Structure formats: structure tokens, C-alpha cells
Amino acid sequence: MANKKKGYKKPVPPVRRSCGTMAVHSRLLERDPAFGRRLAGLELLTSRRMLAGLTHRSGKPTTIPVVVHVVYNQPSENISVAQIKSQIARLNLDYRAKNPDRKKTPSVWLGLVSDAMIQFALATKDPQGKATQGITRTKTTATSFTDDDTVKSSKTGGADAWPSDEYLNLWVCTLAGGLLGYAQFPGGPAKTDGVVILNTAFGTKGSAAAPFNLGRTASHEIGHWLNLHHIWGDTSHCEGTDFVSDTPNAQLPNYGKPKFPHITCSNGPNGDMFMNYMDYVDDAAMFMFTTQQVARMNAALDGPRAKIGT
């Protein structure tokens, strides 16, 4: 639940990546069996695309309208337009493989670095058709939120989603427990569909704090929103999968700034693909999506997210 204690203590920015997506995902699967069936249908669609060698959607890049819901208790949490725009700019570099640091990818995997053909833009029309900056601002009595979706409802101190088949909803707030963010996989309830990001891990300006000040938390979480899983498959026994064959099996998440190669799960000589956006390394250490990850994202855009974007 949202934390509504009267006393305010400025939170300390996390020093280690923590993503709440899989915990949220597991709870949703338990509550909504139909969600699991919808995901199974998406996996079938994705497998067919991969077998057919379809990694990208045809035509021009897909542009996804974004609404950023800033939910704040203290003035310092009411992040600036400049900080928000810096996050959109980072997403457009990362998802188009135009980020300069992609060149740091080890040579053995450099050929897998792929342009997802996905762009993001702050919405210019709200759900009523009125002009907007694509930003909402909500002052709340809650001093922090968790991964329980309370930030996504005005009834629980947050902000209501805009229609999720028309907009990517991004909620930016103070998160408790060292959490950097979480997302909802495709096919879940519309009223909670979107991504939540810690305000000090959003964008590259303003309150964005190292080592999560390069906007990569949103790159990671939107990957989940587009049906990507963590690179190690969320197990610790080397049998987990991210449903992508061009990423090596890895035993556990990587943190900080690992040195190449980091070998686990008998995946030598190259080891873990820790520089992938779907690992847990610092922002400065992640800088690539693979060809088959792009295939998965574009299958989501042809499937349950087909109505969003132009």
C-alpha cells in the first residue's frame, strides 16, 4: 500500500537495480487466469513470427504516444518538463539502436545489436481530444508507493491511466524499498497497464541520480511492457529462459559494471550478455537489444498492442 506517514524523510537513491515486474506478473497470473491464456496466445504468435524469420514490422518505425503521470508529495518530486523530455530522447536512442555506447558491445555480439523500429513521443491530444503536453501532475499525501499499483489510481493517491490501447502510461513517483520500477506485460487489465518508474531514475537531467541517471530504467521496464523477460530467466539454476535464443543462458542477474567476459551456466567463452537492457547492471553498462528481442517486441505490437502507435 502507499505509505501515508506524516513525517517525510528524503529517500536515498538505490545503488543496485531492483525491478518489481515479475512479482507483479506472478500476482496477476494468480488473480486472472484469462491473462495467462492471453499470454499463451501471444507466445504462439511470437513463435510463428520467429520461425518465419520476421524480426521487424514492415514499413516505417512505430511511434508510440506517451503520457507521463507525475505523482509527487514534495516539490522536488514534481520533476521538470526538461527531465521528462530527456527520458523520451533516451528511449528514442535506445530503441532505434542510435545510442553511441552500443559500440561498446563485445565484437562477438555486435552483429546482434538491433533497431527495434519503435519511437516514443509525448502525446499531443488527451483522451478528450484536447491539446496536451502529454504530462499530468498529481499531488498526493502518500510519501511513497510500492509495486501494488496504488499509484495508478486517483482513489489511492495516484493518477488514473489514460486508455492503454492509445497511450503508453508512464507513472513517475517515489518508490519504496529500493525499487527502481515495474511494468505490466501485454494482455493485462487496462486500468493498470503501463510502467512505473522511480523519479530519481527517470531521464538524464534534474533529479536523476547515479548510477541510474541515463534513462535506462525506462528502457528496461518498457521492454517488459513489450513482452521481454529478464536475461537470466528469473531462476538461479541455469534452466530459466527469456524465450530468446540469441541471448546466452545466465545463472543470475548481473549488477554494477561487470567486466567481459562473466561466465556462468557453462556459457563460456563469452559468458553472460550483461550489457543487454534486460539485465540488472547500472545504466552505463547496458546498451543493446538483440535481433530476437526485437522480434518479441514487434510481435507484441502486432498482437495485444496492435492498436497503439502510428
Salt bridges, closest charged atoms under 4 A:
ASP32 OD2 - ARG38 NH2 3.15
GLU43 OE2 - ARG296 NH2 2.63
ASP94 OD1 - ARG90 NH1 3.47
ASP94 OD2 - ARG216 NE 2.78
ASP101 OD2 - ARG216 NH1 2.99
ASP115 OD1 - ARG96 NE 2.72
ASP147 OD1 - ARG27 NH2 3.42
ASP149 OD1 - LYS152 NZ 2.97
ASP193 OD2 - ARG305 NH1 2.75
ASP234 OD1 - HIS230 ND1 2.88
GLU239 OE1 - HIS237 ND1 3.98
ASP272 OD2 - HIS262 ND1 3.38
ASP283 OD1 - ARG17 NH2 2.60
ASP302 OD2 - ARG49 NH1 2.37
ASP302 OD1 - ARG57 NE 2.87
